[in-house]
Amino acid sequence: MSEPKGFKTRPGDERKTLRWSVGIEAEGDRVLTREEVVELADAVAACAGIATGIGTYRYGAQLVVQAAGRDEAIERATTEFVRAAARARLPAAPIVRVEAVSEDEDEG
Protein backbone atom coordinates (compact mmCIF):
# COMPACT_ATOMS: atom_id res chain seq x y z
CA MET A 1 0.00 0.00 0.00
CA SER A 2 1.47 3.36 -0.98
CA GLU A 3 1.58 6.39 1.28
CA PRO A 4 -0.70 9.38 0.62
CA LYS A 5 0.89 12.17 -1.42
CA GLY A 6 3.07 14.49 0.66
CA PHE A 7 3.95 11.92 3.33
CA LYS A 8 7.62 11.58 4.19
CA THR A 9 9.58 9.75 6.82
CA ARG A 10 12.04 11.83 8.82
CA PRO A 11 15.57 10.39 9.05
CA GLY A 12 15.78 8.32 12.23
CA ASP A 13 12.05 8.70 12.87
CA GLU A 14 9.36 6.34 11.66
CA ARG A 15 6.60 8.95 11.98
CA LYS A 16 5.17 10.13 8.69
CA THR A 17 5.10 13.84 7.98
CA LEU A 18 3.10 16.02 5.64
CA ARG A 19 3.72 19.45 4.21
CA TRP A 20 1.55 22.02 5.95
CA SER A 21 0.75 25.57 4.91
CA VAL A 22 0.38 27.64 8.08
CA GLY A 23 -0.95 31.19 8.12
CA ILE A 24 -0.08 33.35 11.12
CA GLU A 25 -0.92 36.98 11.94
CA ALA A 26 0.17 39.23 14.77
CA GLU A 27 -1.47 42.57 15.61
CA GLY A 28 0.63 45.48 16.79
CA ASP A 29 0.00 49.04 17.87
CA ARG A 30 1.18 50.91 14.77
CA VAL A 31 0.95 50.79 10.99
CA LEU A 32 3.72 48.80 9.31
CA THR A 33 5.78 50.18 6.46
CA ARG A 34 6.51 48.52 3.15
CA GLU A 35 10.16 48.15 4.15
CA GLU A 36 9.26 46.32 7.37
CA VAL A 37 7.07 43.80 5.57
CA VAL A 38 9.74 43.29 2.89
CA GLU A 39 12.21 42.47 5.71
CA LEU A 40 9.69 39.94 7.07
CA ALA A 41 9.28 38.44 3.59
CA ASP A 42 13.05 38.00 3.37
CA ALA A 43 13.10 36.37 6.80
CA VAL A 44 10.36 33.81 5.98
CA ALA A 45 11.65 32.98 2.50
CA ALA A 46 13.58 29.97 3.84
CA CYS A 47 10.23 28.37 4.74
CA ALA A 48 8.75 29.05 1.30
CA GLY A 49 7.00 31.88 3.08
CA ILE A 50 5.24 35.03 2.00
CA ALA A 51 4.53 38.06 4.18
CA THR A 52 1.63 40.48 4.50
CA GLY A 53 0.82 43.65 6.38
CA ILE A 54 1.91 46.74 4.45
CA GLY A 55 -0.06 49.74 5.72
CA THR A 56 -1.90 47.82 8.46
CA TYR A 57 -1.58 47.11 12.18
CA ARG A 58 -1.23 43.39 11.45
CA TYR A 59 1.73 41.55 10.02
CA GLY A 60 1.59 37.96 8.94
CA ALA A 61 3.12 35.16 6.99
CA GLN A 62 2.15 31.99 5.21
CA LEU A 63 4.83 29.35 5.92
CA VAL A 64 5.36 25.79 4.67
CA VAL A 65 6.56 23.26 7.28
CA GLN A 66 6.88 19.47 7.55
CA ALA A 67 4.99 17.96 10.48
CA ALA A 68 3.18 14.81 11.56
CA GLY A 69 0.02 16.69 12.51
CA ARG A 70 -1.73 20.06 12.74
CA ASP A 71 -0.54 20.91 16.28
CA GLU A 72 3.08 20.18 15.41
CA ALA A 73 2.78 22.20 12.19
CA ILE A 74 1.41 25.20 14.08
CA GLU A 75 4.13 24.92 16.72
CA ARG A 76 6.93 24.73 14.12
CA ALA A 77 5.53 27.58 12.02
CA THR A 78 4.89 29.79 15.05
CA THR A 79 8.47 29.32 16.23
CA GLU A 80 9.79 30.25 12.80
CA PHE A 81 7.38 33.21 12.51
CA VAL A 82 8.52 34.68 15.84
CA ARG A 83 12.18 34.24 14.81
CA ALA A 84 11.52 35.83 11.42
CA ALA A 85 9.71 38.80 12.98
CA ALA A 86 12.68 39.33 15.32
CA ARG A 87 15.14 39.11 12.39
CA ALA A 88 13.02 41.68 10.55
CA ARG A 89 13.12 43.88 13.68
CA LEU A 90 9.34 44.03 13.89
CA PRO A 91 7.81 44.95 17.22
CA ALA A 92 6.73 41.97 19.32
CA ALA A 93 2.97 41.62 19.03
CA PRO A 94 0.38 39.07 20.11
CA ILE A 95 -0.54 36.42 17.56
CA VAL A 96 -4.21 36.83 16.69
CA ARG A 97 -4.74 34.25 13.94
CA VAL A 98 -3.30 30.84 13.09
CA GLU A 99 -4.60 28.34 10.59
CA ALA A 100 -3.02 25.24 9.09
CA VAL A 101 -3.91 23.22 6.02
CA SER A 102 -2.13 19.99 5.08
CA GLU A 103 -1.12 19.25 1.52
CA ASP A 104 -3.75 16.50 1.43
CA GLU A 105 -6.53 18.80 2.69
CA ASP A 106 -5.59 21.46 0.17
CA GLU A 107 -5.93 19.02 -2.72
CA GLY A 108 -9.11 17.40 -1.42
N, C-alpha and C positions, 0 to 999 in steps of 0.2 A: 504494500500500500504506500503510495507516495504522500509526501507531506504537502499541506496546503501551500499555495504560492506565498512567498515572503518569509517562510519559516527558515530559520538557520539555527545551527547548534554552535554555541560559544565554545572556543577551545577550552578543554578541561572541564566542561560543564555540559551535562546531558540535557539541560532544559532547552526547550525550543524558544526562539525569539522571533518576533515580528517587527517590521518597521512600523513606527507610529508617527503620525503627524500631530504635534501638540501645539496648540495655540495658547499663548499666555499674554495677559495684559496687566499692567500696573498703573495706578492712578496717582499722580503727583499733585503738587499745589501751584504749578505754573505751566505755561504753554511752552512746549518744546520746539526748538528750532530745527530747521532742515539739517544743519550740520550735526546736531546731536543724534538725530535718527540715522543719518548716514554712518556715524561712528558705531551705533548699535548694529546696523546692517553688516558692517565690516566684522564686528565681534561675533555675530551669529552665523557668518558664512561657513564656518567649519562644520556646522551641523545642518548644512543645506538650508539654512534659515533665511527668512526675510523679515524685515522690520517695518513697523508702522508707527504713526504718531505725530507726524509733522503738523504743527499748528494746533495741537490739542493738549489736554492735560494728561492724556493716557499715552503710554508707550507700550508697544507689544512686539511679539515675534511669533513666527510659526517655525518650529524646529522639527527636524526628523531625527528620531532616536531608535535604537534597537532595544527591545524589552520583551520580557515574557508575558506581561500583562499590563493593563491600563494603569494601575497604581504605580508600578515600577516606571512606566513610560513618563508619567507625570512627574515623579520624583526626579528622574534623570534630566528631563527637560527643564524643570524648575531650577535645579542646581546650575545648569548651563546658562539659563536666562539671567539668573542673579549675577553669575560671574561675568557674563557679557555686558550687562548694564554697568557693572563696576569698571570694566575695561573701557567702556565708552564714557565713563565719568558722568553717568546720569545720576540724578539724586535718588537715594533709596526711597522706595514708595511701596505701599501695600499692593499685593497682587489681588486683583478684583475679578479676574476671569481666567479659567483654565478649562480647556477641552481637549480630548484626545480621540483620534480616530485611527484604527489599525488599517494597514494596507488591505486586508481582507474586507473590512467594513466599507472602505472607500470604494471598492470595486463591486460590492454587492448591492 
